[in-house]
Amino acid sequence: MEYRKLGSSDLEVSEISLGSWLTYGVGVEADAAEACMKRAFDVGINFFDTANVYGRGAAETVLGRILADHDRDSYVLATKVYFPMSDDDFGLSAAQIRKQVDDSLRRLGVDHIDLYQCHRYDRDTPLEETMEALTEVVRQGKARYLGFSEWGPRHIQESLDLVAAKGFEPFVSSQPQYSALYRRPEAEVMPLCAANGISQIVWSPLAQGVLTGKYRPGSPPPEDSRAASPEMGGMMDAWRDDRILEAVQGLAPIAKEAGLSMAQLALAWVLQHENVASAIIGASRPSQVDDNAAASGVALGDDVMTTIDDALDGVVQGV
């Protein structure tokens, strides 16, 4: 496993990180989650990403129980705040941030969070109020660094202006959706972040598993796949278009020629971007952790990158 510096922070994170979105404590039982976490540590993954809203606290609770068996300085822990935990718990107001960070710390069983992230942008709360509250969280020692997920360039720039004007704690990470099939961050978000000490931690680098090649055009999803799951399948509908699935099958010979699985090819693709610090994977079996982790350190030549672009021409979103 290779490691990259996370933005302007002093955190060194594994190129492959393990997430728990709609899985641990919900779609994946605790024993399977524990097996995946154990394998992650075995292969050198040190970065674990979750959120308070995943399973309405269930994912943080499961993660906390597992991490209790590991030295606190052996891993980097990230969680998020924004989405409703109940009808009254929502957004990025100062009151919500203060409440939710304490709740997350309790569920995770730690005295600090390494990376505390705004899960989305809150249009109903002044950004200055949000950043003042987040700065308080850092200066109280409850979090070491701050990040955001799915913020557009205007809001990123506004945060940078507030840091300069008010002395607030800066953001060091951005967590956007990014894959060979979804490239919207490339146009504005990545250049702006790169110029200001903010790294990308990308989610869905396998496009909800589509880039593994296991979903075939005209065929139902495998019974043991996320697409077949009542809890998780609906999230994948956007990628289960036959045109996309047919194009993805064109990546199979490219991966074979490179000596990689299709998942490794897709993960190596996102890691070619120098502003990407880590690619978040989801795993329900240790074998998936093994396969995905092997993408770390893989260098794809310009010719391979071009061949991938050619194969996916016409189905890439966000360009």
C-alpha positions as CSV (number, residue, x, y, z in Angstrom):
1,M,0.0,0.0,0.0
2,E,1.2,3.5,-0.8
3,Y,0.2,6.7,1.0
4,R,-0.4,10.3,0.1
5,K,-0.5,13.5,2.0
6,L,-4.0,14.8,2.6
7,G,-4.1,18.4,1.4
8,S,-2.3,20.9,3.6
9,S,-2.7,18.6,6.7
10,D,-0.1,16.3,8.2
11,L,-2.2,13.2,7.6
12,E,-0.8,10.4,5.5
13,V,-3.7,8.4,4.1
14,S,-3.7,5.1,2.2
15,E,-4.4,5.4,-1.6
16,I,-7.3,3.0,-1.0
17,S,-9.6,3.7,1.9
18,L,-12.5,1.7,3.2
19,G,-16.0,3.3,3.5
20,S,-19.2,2.2,5.1
21,W,-21.9,3.9,3.0
22,L,-25.1,1.9,3.2
23,T,-23.2,-1.1,4.3
24,Y,-21.8,-1.6,7.8
25,G,-24.6,-2.0,10.2
26,V,-27.2,-2.0,7.4
27,G,-26.5,-4.0,4.3
28,V,-23.4,-5.8,5.7
29,E,-23.6,-7.7,9.0
30,A,-21.2,-6.8,11.8
31,D,-19.1,-10.0,11.5
32,A,-18.6,-9.4,7.8
33,A,-17.7,-5.8,8.4
34,E,-15.2,-6.9,11.0
35,A,-13.6,-9.3,8.6
36,C,-13.3,-6.6,5.9
37,M,-11.8,-4.2,8.4
38,K,-9.3,-6.8,9.6
39,R,-8.2,-7.4,6.0
40,A,-7.9,-3.7,5.4
41,F,-5.4,-3.3,8.2
42,D,-3.6,-6.4,7.0
43,V,-3.1,-4.9,3.5
44,G,-2.1,-1.5,4.8
45,I,-5.3,0.5,4.6
46,N,-5.2,3.1,7.3
47,F,-8.0,5.4,6.3
48,F,-11.7,4.7,7.2
49,D,-14.6,6.9,6.1
50,T,-18.1,6.9,7.5
51,A,-20.9,9.4,8.4
52,N,-23.4,9.9,11.2
53,V,-26.3,9.3,8.8
54,Y,-25.2,5.9,7.6
55,G,-27.7,3.6,9.2
56,R,-28.7,6.5,11.4
57,G,-25.6,5.9,13.6
58,A,-25.3,2.2,13.0
59,A,-22.2,2.4,10.8
60,E,-20.4,4.6,13.3
61,T,-21.3,2.3,16.1
62,V,-20.0,-0.8,14.3
63,L,-16.9,1.0,13.2
64,G,-16.2,2.1,16.7
65,R,-16.5,-1.4,18.1
66,I,-14.0,-2.7,15.6
67,L,-11.5,0.1,15.9
68,A,-11.5,-0.2,19.7
69,D,-9.1,-3.2,19.2
70,H,-6.6,-1.0,17.4
71,D,-4.2,1.7,18.6
72,R,-5.7,5.1,17.9
73,D,-2.6,6.3,16.1
74,S,-2.7,3.3,13.6
75,Y,-5.6,4.7,11.6
76,V,-7.1,7.9,10.2
77,L,-10.8,8.2,10.9
78,A,-13.2,10.4,8.9
79,T,-16.9,11.0,9.5
80,K,-19.5,13.6,8.3
81,V,-22.4,15.8,9.3
82,Y,-25.4,17.3,7.4
83,F,-28.2,14.8,6.6
84,P,-31.0,14.3,9.1
85,M,-30.6,12.0,12.0
86,S,-34.2,12.7,13.0
87,D,-36.9,15.2,12.0
88,D,-35.1,17.9,14.0
89,D,-31.5,17.1,13.4
90,F,-30.4,18.5,10.0
91,G,-27.9,20.8,8.4
92,L,-24.8,22.7,9.3
93,S,-26.0,25.2,11.9
94,A,-23.7,25.8,14.8
95,A,-26.1,24.0,17.1
96,Q,-26.3,20.9,14.8
97,I,-22.5,20.7,14.4
98,R,-22.0,20.9,18.2
99,K,-24.6,18.2,18.8
100,Q,-23.6,15.9,16.0
101,V,-19.9,15.9,16.6
102,D,-20.4,14.9,20.2
103,D,-22.8,12.1,19.1
104,S,-20.4,10.9,16.5
105,L,-17.5,10.8,19.0
106,R,-19.7,8.8,21.4
107,R,-20.7,6.2,18.8
108,L,-17.2,5.9,17.5
109,G,-15.7,5.6,20.9
110,V,-12.8,8.0,20.3
111,D,-11.8,11.3,21.8
112,H,-11.2,12.9,18.4
113,I,-12.0,12.6,14.7
114,D,-9.2,13.0,12.3
115,L,-11.3,14.4,9.5
116,Y,-14.7,16.0,10.1
117,Q,-16.6,16.7,6.9
118,C,-19.6,18.6,5.8
119,H,-21.6,16.0,4.0
120,R,-23.2,18.6,1.7
121,Y,-23.5,22.3,1.5
122,D,-26.2,23.9,3.7
123,R,-28.0,26.6,1.8
124,D,-30.1,27.5,4.8
125,T,-27.2,28.3,7.1
126,P,-24.8,31.2,6.6
127,L,-21.4,29.7,5.6
128,E,-19.7,31.9,8.2
129,E,-21.8,30.3,11.0
130,T,-20.8,26.8,9.8
131,M,-17.1,27.6,9.5
132,E,-17.1,29.3,12.9
133,A,-18.6,26.2,14.5
134,L,-16.3,23.9,12.7
135,T,-13.3,26.0,13.8
136,E,-14.5,25.6,17.3
137,V,-14.7,21.8,16.9
138,V,-11.0,21.8,15.8
139,R,-9.8,24.1,18.4
140,Q,-11.5,22.1,21.2
141,G,-9.6,19.1,20.0
142,K,-12.7,17.1,18.8
143,A,-11.4,17.0,15.2
144,R,-8.0,17.5,13.7
145,Y,-9.0,18.6,10.2
146,L,-12.0,19.6,8.2
147,G,-13.4,18.6,4.8
148,F,-16.5,18.8,2.6
149,S,-18.3,16.6,0.2
150,E,-20.0,17.6,-3.1
151,W,-19.4,21.3,-2.8
152,G,-19.3,23.4,-6.0
153,P,-16.5,25.8,-6.9
154,R,-18.4,28.9,-5.8
155,H,-18.9,27.6,-2.3
156,I,-15.4,26.3,-2.1
157,Q,-14.1,29.8,-3.0
158,E,-16.4,31.4,-0.5
159,S,-14.9,29.2,2.2
160,L,-11.4,30.1,1.1
161,D,-12.3,33.8,1.3
162,L,-13.6,33.3,4.9
163,V,-10.5,31.6,6.0
164,A,-8.5,34.5,4.7
165,A,-10.8,37.2,6.2
166,K,-11.7,35.6,9.5
167,G,-8.9,33.2,10.4
168,F,-11.2,30.1,10.4
169,E,-9.7,26.6,10.1
170,P,-9.3,25.7,6.4
171,F,-10.6,22.7,4.6
172,V,-8.0,20.1,3.6
173,S,-10.2,17.7,1.7
174,S,-13.0,17.4,-0.8
175,Q,-15.1,14.3,-1.2
176,P,-16.8,14.2,-4.7
177,Q,-18.1,11.4,-6.8
178,Y,-15.4,10.6,-9.3
179,S,-14.7,7.7,-11.6
180,A,-13.8,6.9,-15.2
181,L,-17.6,7.1,-15.8
182,Y,-18.2,10.3,-13.9
183,R,-15.8,13.2,-14.3
184,R,-17.5,16.4,-13.3
185,P,-14.9,17.4,-10.6
186,E,-12.2,17.7,-13.2
187,A,-13.3,20.9,-14.8
188,E,-13.4,23.3,-11.8
189,V,-13.3,21.6,-8.4
190,M,-10.0,19.8,-8.8
191,P,-8.0,22.8,-10.1
192,L,-9.4,25.1,-7.5
193,C,-8.7,22.6,-4.7
194,A,-5.2,21.7,-6.0
195,A,-4.3,25.4,-5.9
196,N,-5.4,25.8,-2.3
197,G,-4.1,22.7,-0.4
198,I,-7.2,20.6,-0.7
199,S,-7.0,17.0,-1.8
200,Q,-9.8,14.8,-3.2
201,I,-11.1,11.7,-1.4
202,V,-13.3,10.2,-4.1
203,W,-16.4,8.2,-3.6
204,S,-17.9,5.7,-6.0
205,P,-14.6,5.2,-7.9
206,L,-16.1,1.9,-9.3
207,A,-19.4,3.7,-10.2
208,Q,-21.4,1.6,-7.7
209,G,-19.6,-1.6,-8.9
210,V,-20.4,-1.2,-12.6
211,L,-16.7,-0.7,-13.5
212,T,-15.9,-4.1,-12.1
213,G,-17.6,-5.6,-15.1
214,K,-19.9,-7.9,-13.1
215,Y,-23.1,-6.3,-14.4
216,R,-23.8,-7.5,-17.9
217,P,-26.1,-5.7,-20.4
218,G,-29.5,-7.5,-20.8
219,S,-28.9,-9.6,-17.7
220,P,-30.2,-9.4,-14.1
221,P,-27.6,-8.4,-11.5
222,P,-25.8,-11.3,-9.6
223,E,-27.8,-12.4,-6.6
224,D,-25.0,-11.6,-4.2
225,S,-24.4,-8.1,-5.6
226,R,-25.4,-4.7,-4.2
227,A,-27.6,-4.1,-7.3
228,A,-29.8,-7.1,-6.2
229,S,-30.0,-5.8,-2.6
230,P,-33.4,-4.2,-1.6
231,E,-31.4,-1.7,0.6
232,M,-28.8,-0.7,-1.9
233,G,-30.0,-1.6,-5.4
234,G,-32.0,1.6,-6.0
235,M,-28.8,3.7,-5.7
236,M,-27.4,2.0,-8.8
237,D,-30.2,2.6,-11.3
238,A,-28.4,5.5,-13.0
239,W,-25.5,3.1,-14.0
240,R,-27.5,0.1,-15.2
241,D,-28.2,1.4,-18.7
242,D,-27.2,-1.2,-21.3
243,R,-25.2,1.4,-23.3
244,I,-23.0,2.0,-20.2
245,L,-22.7,-1.7,-19.4
246,E,-21.8,-2.5,-23.0
247,A,-19.1,0.2,-23.0
248,V,-17.7,-1.0,-19.7
249,Q,-17.3,-4.5,-21.1
250,G,-14.8,-2.9,-23.5
251,L,-12.5,-2.3,-20.6
252,A,-12.0,-6.0,-20.0
253,P,-9.3,-6.6,-22.6
254,I,-7.6,-3.4,-21.5
255,A,-7.4,-4.6,-17.9
256,K,-6.3,-8.1,-19.1
257,E,-3.5,-6.6,-21.1
258,A,-2.4,-4.5,-18.1
259,G,-2.4,-7.6,-15.8
260,L,-5.2,-6.0,-13.7
261,S,-8.7,-6.9,-12.7
262,M,-11.3,-4.5,-14.0
263,A,-11.7,-3.0,-10.5
264,Q,-8.0,-2.5,-10.2
265,L,-8.0,-0.7,-13.6
266,A,-10.8,1.6,-12.5
267,L,-9.2,2.4,-9.2
268,A,-5.8,3.0,-10.7
269,W,-7.5,5.3,-13.2
270,V,-8.7,7.7,-10.5
271,L,-5.4,7.5,-8.7
272,Q,-3.6,8.8,-11.7
273,H,-4.9,12.3,-10.9
274,E,-2.4,14.0,-8.6
275,N,-5.1,15.8,-6.7
276,V,-6.7,12.5,-5.6
277,A,-5.3,11.4,-2.2
278,S,-7.5,8.3,-1.8
279,A,-10.2,6.3,-3.4
280,I,-13.0,5.0,-1.1
281,I,-14.0,1.5,-1.7
282,G,-17.0,-0.4,-0.2
283,A,-16.5,-4.1,0.6
284,S,-18.7,-6.9,1.9
285,R,-16.0,-9.6,1.6
286,P,-12.3,-9.6,2.5
287,S,-11.5,-10.8,-1.0
288,Q,-12.8,-7.5,-2.4
289,V,-10.5,-5.6,-0.1
290,D,-7.6,-7.7,-1.4
291,D,-8.5,-7.1,-5.0
292,N,-9.1,-3.3,-4.6
293,A,-6.0,-2.7,-2.5
294,A,-3.8,-4.1,-5.2
295,A,-4.6,-1.0,-7.3
296,S,-2.4,1.1,-5.1
297,G,0.9,2.0,-6.7
298,V,-0.2,1.0,-10.2
299,A,0.9,3.5,-12.9
300,L,-1.1,3.5,-16.1
301,G,0.6,4.8,-19.2
302,D,-0.8,7.6,-21.4
303,D,-1.7,5.0,-24.0
304,V,-3.7,3.0,-21.5
305,M,-5.5,6.1,-20.3
306,T,-6.3,7.0,-23.9
307,T,-7.6,3.5,-24.7
308,I,-9.9,3.7,-21.6
309,D,-11.2,7.1,-22.8
310,D,-11.9,5.6,-26.3
311,A,-13.8,2.6,-24.8
312,L,-16.0,4.8,-22.7
313,D,-16.6,7.5,-25.3
314,G,-20.2,8.6,-25.4
315,V,-21.2,7.2,-21.9
316,V,-19.1,9.3,-19.6
317,Q,-21.2,11.6,-17.4
318,G,-20.3,15.0,-16.0
319,V,-18.1,16.3,-18.9
